[in-house]
Amino acid sequence: MEITIVLFKHGTVDEYNRLKGEFWDERFHPIIRAFLLDLGLFTVRMFDKQLVVTSVFRSEEENGAIGGVPGSSHCDWRAADVRSSVFTDTERLAILEYAKRYGSLIHFIYEVGGTGAHFHANVNKSALIRLGL
C-alpha cells in the first residue's frame, strides 16, 4: 500500500508544480526535506492527516511582497511553511513536541501573524556550522 505523507498547496496547477519542484530541487536543504518527510510520516501515523507544504523558496522580491523578514531562510533554500489549519490544537501541540527531537538543528514554530497561521521550519544555520555541515 502506498502512503502519501507530504502534499503541496494546489491553488493553481502552476503553484502546485512549483512547490513540488522546489521541494525536490537539489538546492532545497536535504535536512529540512528529511525533517518534513519524517514529520509527515508522524502526522499520517498519529492523525491520519498529511502535511501540506505551502511555501519553499522565495526570491527576495517575493519575500518582501508578502512581508517576510529580510534575509529569510526561504531565500536560501533552508525553509518551508506548512499548513496548520487541518490540525486541531491538540494535534498542533503534539507536532511541536515531536519536532523537538531535532534539537537546535531545526527551528520549528507555529506562527499566527503576517501571512496567516502556519508552521514554519528552517535549518538552523549556526547549528550546521557548529556540526561542521
GROMACS elastic network, one bead per residue, 0.5 to 0.9 nm:
[ bonds ]
;  ai    aj funct       b0    kb
    3    41     6  0.88640   500
    3    44     6  0.85205   500
    4     7     6  0.73386   500
    4    40     6  0.86378   500
    4    41     6  0.85750   500
    4    44     6  0.84056   500
    4    50     6  0.72122   500
    5    37     6  0.68008   500
    5    38     6  0.86128   500
    5    39     6  0.85362   500
    5    41     6  0.55063   500
    5    42     6  0.86359   500
    5    43     6  0.79623   500
    5    44     6  0.63532   500
    5    49     6  0.80833   500
    5    50     6  0.51842   500
    5    51     6  0.65495   500
    5    52     6  0.89080   500
    6    36     6  0.77901   500
    6    37     6  0.66923   500
    6    40     6  0.57424   500
    6    41     6  0.81971   500
    6    50     6  0.56170   500
    6    52     6  0.59949   500
    6    53     6  0.71427   500
    7    10     6  0.88334   500
    7    20     6  0.83384   500
    7    50     6  0.65670   500
    7    51     6  0.59700   500
    7    53     6  0.62034   500
    8    15     6  0.87526   500
    8    16     6  0.59430   500
    8    17     6  0.84737   500
    8    19     6  0.63041   500
    8    20     6  0.63038   500
    8    51     6  0.81143   500
    8    52     6  0.50940   500
    8    54     6  0.63338   500
    8    55     6  0.87287   500
    8    82     6  0.89774   500
    9    12     6  0.84364   500
    9    15     6  0.72840   500
    9    16     6  0.57764   500
    9    19     6  0.74051   500
    9    20     6  0.88981   500
    9    52     6  0.60542   500
    9    53     6  0.59822   500
    9    54     6  0.51526   500
    9    55     6  0.82497   500
    9    83     6  0.84530   500
   10    13     6  0.63532   500
   10    14     6  0.82366   500
   10    15     6  0.61079   500
   10    17     6  0.82929   500
   10    19     6  0.87298   500
   10    54     6  0.86179   500
   11    14     6  0.83725   500
   11    15     6  0.63269   500
   11    16     6  0.69950   500
   12    15     6  0.51103   500
   12    16     6  0.62133   500
   12    17     6  0.85854   500
   13    16     6  0.51377   500
   13    17     6  0.60993   500
   13    18     6  0.84906   500
   14    17     6  0.51342   500
   14    18     6  0.59903   500
   14    19     6  0.86152   500
   15    18     6  0.50888   500
   15    19     6  0.62108   500
   15    20     6  0.85780   500
   16    19     6  0.53134   500
   16    20     6  0.61241   500
   16    21     6  0.84403   500
   17    20     6  0.51845   500
   17    21     6  0.59092   500
   17    22     6  0.84551   500
   18    21     6  0.51152   500
   18    22     6  0.60574   500
   18    23     6  0.85731   500
   19    22     6  0.50793   500
   19    23     6  0.60694   500
   19    24     6  0.87123   500
   19    53     6  0.75095   500
   19    54     6  0.73196   500
   19    55     6  0.67133   500
   19    56     6  0.65956   500
   19    57     6  0.82531   500
   20    23     6  0.51597   500
   20    24     6  0.64465   500
   20    25     6  0.84886   500
   20    53     6  0.86483   500
   21    24     6  0.53881   500
   21    25     6  0.58222   500
   22    26     6  0.83375   500
   22    27     6  0.80705   500
   22    28     6  0.67466   500
   22    55     6  0.89306   500
   22    56     6  0.63570   500
   22    57     6  0.66529   500
   22    77     6  0.86530   500
   23    26     6  0.84867   500
   23    27     6  0.89397   500
   23    28     6  0.63306   500
   23    33     6  0.70478   500
   23    53     6  0.85953   500
   23    56     6  0.66305   500
   23    57     6  0.85644   500
   23    80     6  0.86471   500
   24    27     6  0.84189   500
   24    28     6  0.70158   500
   24    33     6  0.80833   500
   25    28     6  0.55722   500
   25    29     6  0.87998   500
   26    29     6  0.74282   500
   26    30     6  0.78134   500
   27    30     6  0.82334   500
   27    76     6  0.83649   500
   27    77     6  0.61816   500
   27    78     6  0.87460   500
   28    31     6  0.86995   500
   28    32     6  0.76989   500
   28    33     6  0.71507   500
   28    56     6  0.79449   500
   28    57     6  0.79017   500
   28    76     6  0.82144   500
   28    78     6  0.63370   500
   28    79     6  0.80892   500
   29    32     6  0.56192   500
   29    33     6  0.64262   500
   29    34     6  0.87946   500
   29    76     6  0.88351   500
   29    77     6  0.59995   500
   29    78     6  0.53567   500
   29    79     6  0.79720   500
   29   123     6  0.77854   500
   30    34     6  0.60042   500
   30    35     6  0.84521   500
   30    78     6  0.87319   500
   31    34     6  0.51080   500
   31    35     6  0.60678   500
   31    36     6  0.86484   500
   31    78     6  0.85495   500
   31   105     6  0.87468   500
   31   106     6  0.84558   500
   31   123     6  0.70467   500
   32    36     6  0.61756   500
   32    37     6  0.86127   500
   32    78     6  0.66610   500
   32    79     6  0.68092   500
   32    80     6  0.78222   500
   32   106     6  0.74397   500
   32   121     6  0.73749   500
   32   122     6  0.64185   500
   32   123     6  0.59723   500
   33    36     6  0.52070   500
   33    37     6  0.62341   500
   33    38     6  0.86139   500
   33    79     6  0.89376   500
   33    80     6  0.87147   500
   34    37     6  0.51070   500
   34    38     6  0.60885   500
   34    39     6  0.84772   500
   35    38     6  0.51296   500
   35    39     6  0.60235   500
   35    40     6  0.84355   500
   35    99     6  0.83796   500
   35   102     6  0.82171   500
   35   106     6  0.80646   500
   35   121     6  0.87941   500
   36    40     6  0.58769   500
   36    41     6  0.84952   500
   36    51     6  0.80831   500
   36    53     6  0.89134   500
   36    80     6  0.86475   500
   36   121     6  0.83577   500
   37    41     6  0.62284   500
   37    42     6  0.86529   500
   37    51     6  0.87257   500
   38    41     6  0.51291   500
   38    42     6  0.63199   500
   38    43     6  0.88327   500
   39    43     6  0.62719   500
   39    44     6  0.86596   500
   39    51     6  0.78631   500
   39    95     6  0.76600   500
   39    98     6  0.78256   500
   39    99     6  0.73550   500
   40    43     6  0.51524   500
   40    44     6  0.61774   500
   40    45     6  0.85588   500
   40    49     6  0.82254   500
   40    50     6  0.59231   500
   40    51     6  0.53437   500
   40    52     6  0.87995   500
   41    44     6  0.51888   500
   41    45     6  0.61083   500
   41    46     6  0.84757   500
   41    50     6  0.78907   500
   41    51     6  0.87286   500
   42    45     6  0.52233   500
   42    46     6  0.59165   500
   42    47     6  0.80992   500
   42    95     6  0.81475   500
   42    98     6  0.82237   500
   43    46     6  0.51801   500
   43    47     6  0.53688   500
   43    48     6  0.63876   500
   43    49     6  0.56589   500
   43    50     6  0.61868   500
   43    51     6  0.71490   500
   43    91     6  0.85161   500
   43    95     6  0.74715   500
   44    47     6  0.55504   500
   44    50     6  0.55569   500
   44    51     6  0.81973   500
   45    48     6  0.57654   500
   45    49     6  0.80158   500
   46    49     6  0.80459   500
   46    91     6  0.87894   500
   47    50     6  0.85028   500
   47    87     6  0.84723   500
   47    91     6  0.75896   500
   49    86     6  0.77457   500
   49    87     6  0.79732   500
   50    86     6  0.88269   500
   51    82     6  0.65587   500
   51    83     6  0.70066   500
   51    84     6  0.83496   500
   51    86     6  0.87257   500
   52    81     6  0.85789   500
   52    82     6  0.55048   500
   52    83     6  0.54359   500
   52    84     6  0.82956   500
   52    86     6  0.89537   500
   53    56     6  0.75790   500
   53    80     6  0.70292   500
   53    81     6  0.59181   500
   53    83     6  0.63950   500
   54    80     6  0.74609   500
   54    81     6  0.54807   500
   54    82     6  0.54048   500
   54    83     6  0.63106   500
   54   118     6  0.88970   500
   55    58     6  0.78031   500
   55    74     6  0.81421   500
   55    79     6  0.82485   500
   55    80     6  0.53596   500
   55    82     6  0.71829   500
   56    74     6  0.61254   500
   56    75     6  0.86734   500
   56    77     6  0.69527   500
   56    78     6  0.81478   500
   56    79     6  0.60342   500
   56    81     6  0.66128   500
   57    73     6  0.85456   500
   57    75     6  0.57916   500
   57    76     6  0.72531   500
   57    77     6  0.55325   500
   57    78     6  0.81531   500
   57    79     6  0.73784   500
   57    80     6  0.74489   500
   58    61     6  0.77523   500
   58    62     6  0.56251   500
   58    63     6  0.56759   500
   58    72     6  0.85639   500
   58    73     6  0.88969   500
   58    74     6  0.54746   500
   58    75     6  0.50166   500
   58    76     6  0.81354   500
   58    77     6  0.81221   500
   59    62     6  0.51374   500
   59    63     6  0.60385   500
   59    64     6  0.85194   500
   59    74     6  0.79265   500
   59    75     6  0.54775   500
   59    76     6  0.85579   500
   60    63     6  0.50082   500
   60    64     6  0.60677   500
   60    65     6  0.85617   500
   60    68     6  0.88293   500
   60    70     6  0.74886   500
   60    71     6  0.75565   500
   60    72     6  0.81623   500
   60    74     6  0.89160   500
   60    75     6  0.62440   500
   61    64     6  0.51676   500
   61    65     6  0.61553   500
   61    66     6  0.88994   500
   62    65     6  0.50769   500
   62    66     6  0.65571   500
   62    67     6  0.88019   500
   62    68     6  0.84123   500
   63    66     6  0.55659   500
   63    67     6  0.64024   500
   63    69     6  0.73168   500
   63    70     6  0.76126   500
   63    71     6  0.88338   500
   63    72     6  0.75568   500
   63    74     6  0.80004   500
   63    75     6  0.75755   500
   64    67     6  0.50711   500
   64    68     6  0.54472   500
   64    69     6  0.72835   500
   64    70     6  0.71650   500
   65    68     6  0.74631   500
   66   114     6  0.80122   500
   66   115     6  0.70060   500
   67    70     6  0.88044   500
   67   114     6  0.69219   500
   67   115     6  0.77831   500
   68    71     6  0.86252   500
   68    72     6  0.68361   500
   68   114     6  0.80742   500
   68   115     6  0.85503   500
   69    72     6  0.54834   500
   71    74     6  0.82212   500
   71    75     6  0.67501   500
   71    76     6  0.83487   500
   72    75     6  0.55574   500
   72    76     6  0.75570   500
   72    78     6  0.88854   500
   72    79     6  0.83731   500
   73    76     6  0.54126   500
   73    77     6  0.64519   500
   73    78     6  0.51664   500
   73    79     6  0.54448   500
   73    80     6  0.86364   500
   73   122     6  0.66789   500
   73   123     6  0.80350   500
   73   124     6  0.89873   500
   73   125     6  0.89367   500
   74    77     6  0.52946   500
   74    78     6  0.57929   500
   74    80     6  0.66710   500
   74    81     6  0.89949   500
   74   122     6  0.79993   500
   75    78     6  0.76434   500
   75    79     6  0.81891   500
   76    79     6  0.79901   500
   77    80     6  0.82573   500
   77   122     6  0.89243   500
   78   121     6  0.83808   500
   78   122     6  0.54215   500
   78   123     6  0.55134   500
   78   124     6  0.82922   500
   78   125     6  0.85505   500
   79   120     6  0.73306   500
   79   121     6  0.55054   500
   79   123     6  0.65804   500
   80   119     6  0.84352   500
   80   120     6  0.60564   500
   80   121     6  0.54848   500
   80   122     6  0.65008   500
   81   118     6  0.66308   500
   81   119     6  0.56171   500
   81   121     6  0.63020   500
   81   122     6  0.87677   500
   82   118     6  0.58106   500
   82   119     6  0.50372   500
   82   120     6  0.64043   500
   82   121     6  0.80776   500
   83    86     6  0.70932   500
   83    87     6  0.86832   500
   83   117     6  0.76861   500
   83   118     6  0.50765   500
   83   119     6  0.64126   500
   84    87     6  0.57615   500
   84    88     6  0.84736   500
   84    92     6  0.73802   500
   84   110     6  0.80006   500
   84   117     6  0.65933   500
   84   119     6  0.60260   500
   85    88     6  0.75251   500
   85   117     6  0.73779   500
   85   118     6  0.73413   500
   87    90     6  0.79209   500
   87    91     6  0.55936   500
   87    92     6  0.59805   500
   88    91     6  0.50446   500
   88    92     6  0.61224   500
   88    93     6  0.86572   500
   89    92     6  0.50528   500
   89    93     6  0.63133   500
   89    94     6  0.87219   500
   90    93     6  0.52143   500
   90    94     6  0.63370   500
   90    95     6  0.87292   500
   91    94     6  0.50027   500
   91    95     6  0.61290   500
   91    96     6  0.86240   500
   92    95     6  0.50468   500
   92    96     6  0.62180   500
   92    97     6  0.85767   500
   92   110     6  0.81522   500
   93    96     6  0.51038   500
   93    97     6  0.61256   500
   93    98     6  0.85740   500
   94    97     6  0.50002   500
   94    98     6  0.60670   500
   94    99     6  0.86283   500
   95    98     6  0.50464   500
   95    99     6  0.62213   500
   95   100     6  0.88806   500
   96    99     6  0.51804   500
   96   100     6  0.66756   500
   96   108     6  0.72950   500
   96   109     6  0.71647   500
   96   110     6  0.78185   500
   97   100     6  0.53866   500
   97   101     6  0.77681   500
   98   101     6  0.60384   500
   98   102     6  0.84675   500
   99   102     6  0.59652   500
   99   103     6  0.78990   500
   99   106     6  0.79680   500
   99   107     6  0.87617   500
   99   108     6  0.68283   500
  100   103     6  0.53840   500
  100   104     6  0.82527   500
  100   106     6  0.83125   500
  100   107     6  0.89435   500
  100   108     6  0.81413   500
  102   105     6  0.58556   500
  102   106     6  0.58903   500
  102   107     6  0.86390   500
  103   106     6  0.65340   500
  103   107     6  0.82527   500
  104   107     6  0.66545   500
  104   123     6  0.87362   500
  104   124     6  0.68425   500
  104   126     6  0.89837   500
  104   127     6  0.63807   500
  105   122     6  0.86118   500
  105   123     6  0.59914   500
  105   124     6  0.53169   500
  105   125     6  0.80774   500
  105   126     6  0.84408   500
  105   127     6  0.53894   500
  105   128     6  0.69622   500
  106   121     6  0.67191   500
  106   122     6  0.57363   500
  106   124     6  0.55467   500
  106   127     6  0.84402   500
  107   120     6  0.79081   500
  107   121     6  0.55919   500
  107   122     6  0.52600   500
  107   123     6  0.62036   500
  107   124     6  0.60169   500
  108   119     6  0.70427   500
  108   120     6  0.56791   500
  108   122     6  0.66212   500
  108   123     6  0.88004   500
  109   118     6  0.84329   500
  109   119     6  0.56461   500
  109   120     6  0.54173   500
  109   121     6  0.66544   500
  110   117     6  0.71688   500
  110   118     6  0.58034   500
  110   120     6  0.63454   500
  110   121     6  0.89907   500
  111   114     6  0.83370   500
  111   115     6  0.87860   500
  111   116     6  0.74415   500
  111   117     6  0.53736   500
  111   118     6  0.54159   500
  111   119     6  0.59896   500
  111   120     6  0.69084   500
  112   115     6  0.78294   500
  112   116     6  0.54520   500
  112   118     6  0.65062   500
  112   119     6  0.87145   500
  113   116     6  0.53610   500
  113   117     6  0.63756   500
  113   118     6  0.88617   500
  114   117     6  0.81852   500
  115   118     6  0.82279   500
  122   125     6  0.87087   500
  123   126     6  0.88966   500
  123   127     6  0.80349   500
  123   128     6  0.77634   500
  124   127     6  0.53418   500
  124   128     6  0.64805   500
  124   129     6  0.89443   500
  125   128     6  0.51334   500
  125   129     6  0.64098   500
  125   130     6  0.86968   500
  126   129     6  0.50659   500
  126   130     6  0.60877   500
  126   131     6  0.85839   500
  127   131     6  0.60810   500
  127   132     6  0.84355   500
  127   133     6  0.84557   500
  128   131     6  0.51535   500
  128   132     6  0.60067   500
  129   133     6  0.59644   500
  130   133     6  0.77582   500
